[in-house]
């Protein structure tokens, strides 16, 4: 499997021509147990909650992509986008790997400011 074929599911990559790309995730479709643990704080696992978690990841693990990868969540969807598709690709590979690493993601999640 080449890097360009690497599985990022349930994140879906979308290209918009050669200069714009986005990644989306339907809220409630992945790792719901994380958000359920913080339900008493009003956390629902919304797109905004995912964006908060992704922002902590970006700031701590990929600060060189800050300002290049941006977030535009909605209540039912997490969305990240960039005018640099390669940077977005690197971000989503790293973020997906972090989501699969329970120790790392719990640490990041503890610092996420969730809606």
MODELLER restraints for C-alpha pairs under 7 A, 6 or more apart:
rsr = mdl.restraints
at = mdl.atoms
rsr.add(forms.Gaussian(group=physical.xy_distance, feature=features.Distance(at['CA:8:A'], at['CA:93:A']), mean=6.72, stdev=0.5))
rsr.add(forms.Gaussian(group=physical.xy_distance, feature=features.Distance(at['CA:8:A'], at['CA:96:A']), mean=6.49, stdev=0.5))
rsr.add(forms.Gaussian(group=physical.xy_distance, feature=features.Distance(at['CA:10:A'], at['CA:25:A']), mean=6.48, stdev=0.5))
rsr.add(forms.Gaussian(group=physical.xy_distance, feature=features.Distance(at['CA:11:A'], at['CA:23:A']), mean=6.26, stdev=0.5))
rsr.add(forms.Gaussian(group=physical.xy_distance, feature=features.Distance(at['CA:11:A'], at['CA:24:A']), mean=5.62, stdev=0.5))
rsr.add(forms.Gaussian(group=physical.xy_distance, feature=features.Distance(at['CA:11:A'], at['CA:25:A']), mean=4.96, stdev=0.5))
rsr.add(forms.Gaussian(group=physical.xy_distance, feature=features.Distance(at['CA:12:A'], at['CA:23:A']), mean=5.36, stdev=0.5))
rsr.add(forms.Gaussian(group=physical.xy_distance, feature=features.Distance(at['CA:12:A'], at['CA:24:A']), mean=5.27, stdev=0.5))
rsr.add(forms.Gaussian(group=physical.xy_distance, feature=features.Distance(at['CA:12:A'], at['CA:25:A']), mean=6.47, stdev=0.5))
rsr.add(forms.Gaussian(group=physical.xy_distance, feature=features.Distance(at['CA:13:A'], at['CA:22:A']), mean=5.90, stdev=0.5))
rsr.add(forms.Gaussian(group=physical.xy_distance, feature=features.Distance(at['CA:13:A'], at['CA:23:A']), mean=4.46, stdev=0.5))
rsr.add(forms.Gaussian(group=physical.xy_distance, feature=features.Distance(at['CA:13:A'], at['CA:24:A']), mean=6.67, stdev=0.5))
rsr.add(forms.Gaussian(group=physical.xy_distance, feature=features.Distance(at['CA:14:A'], at['CA:21:A']), mean=5.72, stdev=0.5))
rsr.add(forms.Gaussian(group=physical.xy_distance, feature=features.Distance(at['CA:14:A'], at['CA:22:A']), mean=5.17, stdev=0.5))
rsr.add(forms.Gaussian(group=physical.xy_distance, feature=features.Distance(at['CA:14:A'], at['CA:23:A']), mean=5.99, stdev=0.5))
rsr.add(forms.Gaussian(group=physical.xy_distance, feature=features.Distance(at['CA:15:A'], at['CA:21:A']), mean=4.33, stdev=0.5))
rsr.add(forms.Gaussian(group=physical.xy_distance, feature=features.Distance(at['CA:15:A'], at['CA:22:A']), mean=6.34, stdev=0.5))
rsr.add(forms.Gaussian(group=physical.xy_distance, feature=features.Distance(at['CA:19:A'], at['CA:83:A']), mean=5.25, stdev=0.5))
rsr.add(forms.Gaussian(group=physical.xy_distance, feature=features.Distance(at['CA:19:A'], at['CA:84:A']), mean=6.32, stdev=0.5))
rsr.add(forms.Gaussian(group=physical.xy_distance, feature=features.Distance(at['CA:19:A'], at['CA:85:A']), mean=6.84, stdev=0.5))
rsr.add(forms.Gaussian(group=physical.xy_distance, feature=features.Distance(at['CA:20:A'], at['CA:82:A']), mean=5.84, stdev=0.5))
rsr.add(forms.Gaussian(group=physical.xy_distance, feature=features.Distance(at['CA:20:A'], at['CA:83:A']), mean=4.35, stdev=0.5))
rsr.add(forms.Gaussian(group=physical.xy_distance, feature=features.Distance(at['CA:20:A'], at['CA:84:A']), mean=6.43, stdev=0.5))
rsr.add(forms.Gaussian(group=physical.xy_distance, feature=features.Distance(at['CA:20:A'], at['CA:85:A']), mean=6.21, stdev=0.5))
rsr.add(forms.Gaussian(group=physical.xy_distance, feature=features.Distance(at['CA:21:A'], at['CA:81:A']), mean=5.65, stdev=0.5))
rsr.add(forms.Gaussian(group=physical.xy_distance, feature=features.Distance(at['CA:21:A'], at['CA:82:A']), mean=5.64, stdev=0.5))
rsr.add(forms.Gaussian(group=physical.xy_distance, feature=features.Distance(at['CA:21:A'], at['CA:83:A']), mean=6.46, stdev=0.5))
rsr.add(forms.Gaussian(group=physical.xy_distance, feature=features.Distance(at['CA:21:A'], at['CA:85:A']), mean=5.28, stdev=0.5))
rsr.add(forms.Gaussian(group=physical.xy_distance, feature=features.Distance(at['CA:22:A'], at['CA:79:A']), mean=6.80, stdev=0.5))
rsr.add(forms.Gaussian(group=physical.xy_distance, feature=features.Distance(at['CA:22:A'], at['CA:80:A']), mean=5.49, stdev=0.5))
rsr.add(forms.Gaussian(group=physical.xy_distance, feature=features.Distance(at['CA:22:A'], at['CA:81:A']), mean=4.04, stdev=0.5))
rsr.add(forms.Gaussian(group=physical.xy_distance, feature=features.Distance(at['CA:22:A'], at['CA:82:A']), mean=6.45, stdev=0.5))
rsr.add(forms.Gaussian(group=physical.xy_distance, feature=features.Distance(at['CA:23:A'], at['CA:79:A']), mean=5.60, stdev=0.5))
rsr.add(forms.Gaussian(group=physical.xy_distance, feature=features.Distance(at['CA:23:A'], at['CA:80:A']), mean=5.21, stdev=0.5))
rsr.add(forms.Gaussian(group=physical.xy_distance, feature=features.Distance(at['CA:23:A'], at['CA:81:A']), mean=6.28, stdev=0.5))
rsr.add(forms.Gaussian(group=physical.xy_distance, feature=features.Distance(at['CA:24:A'], at['CA:77:A']), mean=6.73, stdev=0.5))
rsr.add(forms.Gaussian(group=physical.xy_distance, feature=features.Distance(at['CA:24:A'], at['CA:78:A']), mean=5.52, stdev=0.5))
rsr.add(forms.Gaussian(group=physical.xy_distance, feature=features.Distance(at['CA:24:A'], at['CA:79:A']), mean=4.46, stdev=0.5))
rsr.add(forms.Gaussian(group=physical.xy_distance, feature=features.Distance(at['CA:24:A'], at['CA:80:A']), mean=6.55, stdev=0.5))
rsr.add(forms.Gaussian(group=physical.xy_distance, feature=features.Distance(at['CA:25:A'], at['CA:77:A']), mean=5.65, stdev=0.5))
rsr.add(forms.Gaussian(group=physical.xy_distance, feature=features.Distance(at['CA:25:A'], at['CA:78:A']), mean=5.08, stdev=0.5))
rsr.add(forms.Gaussian(group=physical.xy_distance, feature=features.Distance(at['CA:25:A'], at['CA:79:A']), mean=6.58, stdev=0.5))
rsr.add(forms.Gaussian(group=physical.xy_distance, feature=features.Distance(at['CA:26:A'], at['CA:76:A']), mean=6.10, stdev=0.5))
rsr.add(forms.Gaussian(group=physical.xy_distance, feature=features.Distance(at['CA:26:A'], at['CA:77:A']), mean=4.60, stdev=0.5))
rsr.add(forms.Gaussian(group=physical.xy_distance, feature=features.Distance(at['CA:26:A'], at['CA:78:A']), mean=6.44, stdev=0.5))
rsr.add(forms.Gaussian(group=physical.xy_distance, feature=features.Distance(at['CA:27:A'], at['CA:45:A']), mean=6.18, stdev=0.5))
rsr.add(forms.Gaussian(group=physical.xy_distance, feature=features.Distance(at['CA:27:A'], at['CA:46:A']), mean=5.30, stdev=0.5))
rsr.add(forms.Gaussian(group=physical.xy_distance, feature=features.Distance(at['CA:27:A'], at['CA:47:A']), mean=5.57, stdev=0.5))
rsr.add(forms.Gaussian(group=physical.xy_distance, feature=features.Distance(at['CA:27:A'], at['CA:76:A']), mean=4.99, stdev=0.5))
rsr.add(forms.Gaussian(group=physical.xy_distance, feature=features.Distance(at['CA:27:A'], at['CA:77:A']), mean=4.99, stdev=0.5))
rsr.add(forms.Gaussian(group=physical.xy_distance, feature=features.Distance(at['CA:27:A'], at['CA:78:A']), mean=6.52, stdev=0.5))
rsr.add(forms.Gaussian(group=physical.xy_distance, feature=features.Distance(at['CA:28:A'], at['CA:45:A']), mean=6.19, stdev=0.5))
rsr.add(forms.Gaussian(group=physical.xy_distance, feature=features.Distance(at['CA:32:A'], at['CA:45:A']), mean=6.74, stdev=0.5))
rsr.add(forms.Gaussian(group=physical.xy_distance, feature=features.Distance(at['CA:35:A'], at['CA:43:A']), mean=6.04, stdev=0.5))
rsr.add(forms.Gaussian(group=physical.xy_distance, feature=features.Distance(at['CA:35:A'], at['CA:44:A']), mean=6.08, stdev=0.5))
rsr.add(forms.Gaussian(group=physical.xy_distance, feature=features.Distance(at['CA:35:A'], at['CA:45:A']), mean=5.31, stdev=0.5))
rsr.add(forms.Gaussian(group=physical.xy_distance, feature=features.Distance(at['CA:43:A'], at['CA:114:A']), mean=6.36, stdev=0.5))
rsr.add(forms.Gaussian(group=physical.xy_distance, feature=features.Distance(at['CA:43:A'], at['CA:115:A']), mean=6.20, stdev=0.5))
rsr.add(forms.Gaussian(group=physical.xy_distance, feature=features.Distance(at['CA:46:A'], at['CA:75:A']), mean=5.10, stdev=0.5))
rsr.add(forms.Gaussian(group=physical.xy_distance, feature=features.Distance(at['CA:46:A'], at['CA:76:A']), mean=5.77, stdev=0.5))
rsr.add(forms.Gaussian(group=physical.xy_distance, feature=features.Distance(at['CA:46:A'], at['CA:77:A']), mean=6.82, stdev=0.5))
rsr.add(forms.Gaussian(group=physical.xy_distance, feature=features.Distance(at['CA:47:A'], at['CA:73:A']), mean=4.88, stdev=0.5))
rsr.add(forms.Gaussian(group=physical.xy_distance, feature=features.Distance(at['CA:47:A'], at['CA:74:A']), mean=5.23, stdev=0.5))
rsr.add(forms.Gaussian(group=physical.xy_distance, feature=features.Distance(at['CA:47:A'], at['CA:75:A']), mean=5.04, stdev=0.5))
rsr.add(forms.Gaussian(group=physical.xy_distance, feature=features.Distance(at['CA:47:A'], at['CA:76:A']), mean=5.56, stdev=0.5))
rsr.add(forms.Gaussian(group=physical.xy_distance, feature=features.Distance(at['CA:47:A'], at['CA:77:A']), mean=4.44, stdev=0.5))
rsr.add(forms.Gaussian(group=physical.xy_distance, feature=features.Distance(at['CA:47:A'], at['CA:78:A']), mean=3.97, stdev=0.5))
rsr.add(forms.Gaussian(group=physical.xy_distance, feature=features.Distance(at['CA:48:A'], at['CA:73:A']), mean=5.31, stdev=0.5))
rsr.add(forms.Gaussian(group=physical.xy_distance, feature=features.Distance(at['CA:48:A'], at['CA:74:A']), mean=6.41, stdev=0.5))
rsr.add(forms.Gaussian(group=physical.xy_distance, feature=features.Distance(at['CA:48:A'], at['CA:75:A']), mean=6.40, stdev=0.5))
rsr.add(forms.Gaussian(group=physical.xy_distance, feature=features.Distance(at['CA:48:A'], at['CA:78:A']), mean=6.69, stdev=0.5))
rsr.add(forms.Gaussian(group=physical.xy_distance, feature=features.Distance(at['CA:48:A'], at['CA:115:A']), mean=6.71, stdev=0.5))
rsr.add(forms.Gaussian(group=physical.xy_distance, feature=features.Distance(at['CA:49:A'], at['CA:114:A']), mean=5.05, stdev=0.5))
rsr.add(forms.Gaussian(group=physical.xy_distance, feature=features.Distance(at['CA:49:A'], at['CA:115:A']), mean=5.98, stdev=0.5))
rsr.add(forms.Gaussian(group=physical.xy_distance, feature=features.Distance(at['CA:50:A'], at['CA:78:A']), mean=6.01, stdev=0.5))
rsr.add(forms.Gaussian(group=physical.xy_distance, feature=features.Distance(at['CA:51:A'], at['CA:71:A']), mean=6.31, stdev=0.5))
rsr.add(forms.Gaussian(group=physical.xy_distance, feature=features.Distance(at['CA:51:A'], at['CA:73:A']), mean=6.43, stdev=0.5))
rsr.add(forms.Gaussian(group=physical.xy_distance, feature=features.Distance(at['CA:51:A'], at['CA:78:A']), mean=6.26, stdev=0.5))
rsr.add(forms.Gaussian(group=physical.xy_distance, feature=features.Distance(at['CA:52:A'], at['CA:112:A']), mean=5.62, stdev=0.5))
rsr.add(forms.Gaussian(group=physical.xy_distance, feature=features.Distance(at['CA:52:A'], at['CA:113:A']), mean=6.06, stdev=0.5))
rsr.add(forms.Gaussian(group=physical.xy_distance, feature=features.Distance(at['CA:52:A'], at['CA:114:A']), mean=6.02, stdev=0.5))
rsr.add(forms.Gaussian(group=physical.xy_distance, feature=features.Distance(at['CA:53:A'], at['CA:108:A']), mean=6.95, stdev=0.5))
rsr.add(forms.Gaussian(group=physical.xy_distance, feature=features.Distance(at['CA:53:A'], at['CA:109:A']), mean=6.00, stdev=0.5))
rsr.add(forms.Gaussian(group=physical.xy_distance, feature=features.Distance(at['CA:53:A'], at['CA:112:A']), mean=5.19, stdev=0.5))
rsr.add(forms.Gaussian(group=physical.xy_distance, feature=features.Distance(at['CA:56:A'], at['CA:108:A']), mean=6.30, stdev=0.5))
rsr.add(forms.Gaussian(group=physical.xy_distance, feature=features.Distance(at['CA:56:A'], at['CA:112:A']), mean=6.04, stdev=0.5))
rsr.add(forms.Gaussian(group=physical.xy_distance, feature=features.Distance(at['CA:57:A'], at['CA:95:A']), mean=6.95, stdev=0.5))
rsr.add(forms.Gaussian(group=physical.xy_distance, feature=features.Distance(at['CA:57:A'], at['CA:108:A']), mean=6.48, stdev=0.5))
rsr.add(forms.Gaussian(group=physical.xy_distance, feature=features.Distance(at['CA:58:A'], at['CA:66:A']), mean=6.64, stdev=0.5))
rsr.add(forms.Gaussian(group=physical.xy_distance, feature=features.Distance(at['CA:59:A'], at['CA:66:A']), mean=6.78, stdev=0.5))
rsr.add(forms.Gaussian(group=physical.xy_distance, feature=features.Distance(at['CA:65:A'], at['CA:87:A']), mean=6.83, stdev=0.5))
rsr.add(forms.Gaussian(group=physical.xy_distance, feature=features.Distance(at['CA:68:A'], at['CA:82:A']), mean=5.97, stdev=0.5))
rsr.add(forms.Gaussian(group=physical.xy_distance, feature=features.Distance(at['CA:69:A'], at['CA:80:A']), mean=6.64, stdev=0.5))
rsr.add(forms.Gaussian(group=physical.xy_distance, feature=features.Distance(at['CA:69:A'], at['CA:81:A']), mean=5.79, stdev=0.5))
rsr.add(forms.Gaussian(group=physical.xy_distance, feature=features.Distance(at['CA:69:A'], at['CA:82:A']), mean=4.97, stdev=0.5))
rsr.add(forms.Gaussian(group=physical.xy_distance, feature=features.Distance(at['CA:69:A'], at['CA:88:A']), mean=6.05, stdev=0.5))
rsr.add(forms.Gaussian(group=physical.xy_distance, feature=features.Distance(at['CA:70:A'], at['CA:80:A']), mean=5.51, stdev=0.5))
rsr.add(forms.Gaussian(group=physical.xy_distance, feature=features.Distance(at['CA:70:A'], at['CA:81:A']), mean=5.41, stdev=0.5))
rsr.add(forms.Gaussian(group=physical.xy_distance, feature=features.Distance(at['CA:70:A'], at['CA:82:A']), mean=6.27, stdev=0.5))
rsr.add(forms.Gaussian(group=physical.xy_distance, feature=features.Distance(at['CA:71:A'], at['CA:79:A']), mean=5.72, stdev=0.5))
rsr.add(forms.Gaussian(group=physical.xy_distance, feature=features.Distance(at['CA:71:A'], at['CA:80:A']), mean=4.35, stdev=0.5))
rsr.add(forms.Gaussian(group=physical.xy_distance, feature=features.Distance(at['CA:71:A'], at['CA:81:A']), mean=6.28, stdev=0.5))
rsr.add(forms.Gaussian(group=physical.xy_distance, feature=features.Distance(at['CA:72:A'], at['CA:79:A']), mean=5.27, stdev=0.5))
rsr.add(forms.Gaussian(group=physical.xy_distance, feature=features.Distance(at['CA:72:A'], at['CA:80:A']), mean=6.14, stdev=0.5))
rsr.add(forms.Gaussian(group=physical.xy_distance, feature=features.Distance(at['CA:73:A'], at['CA:79:A']), mean=5.12, stdev=0.5))
rsr.add(forms.Gaussian(group=physical.xy_distance, feature=features.Distance(at['CA:81:A'], at['CA:88:A']), mean=6.74, stdev=0.5))
rsr.add(forms.Gaussian(group=physical.xy_distance, feature=features.Distance(at['CA:82:A'], at['CA:88:A']), mean=5.98, stdev=0.5))
rsr.add(forms.Gaussian(group=physical.xy_distance, feature=features.Distance(at['CA:98:A'], at['CA:104:A']), mean=6.23, stdev=0.5))
rsr.add(forms.Gaussian(group=physical.xy_distance, feature=features.Distance(at['CA:98:A'], at['CA:105:A']), mean=5.73, stdev=0.5))
rsr.add(forms.Gaussian(group=physical.xy_distance, feature=features.Distance(at['CA:99:A'], at['CA:105:A']), mean=5.63, stdev=0.5))
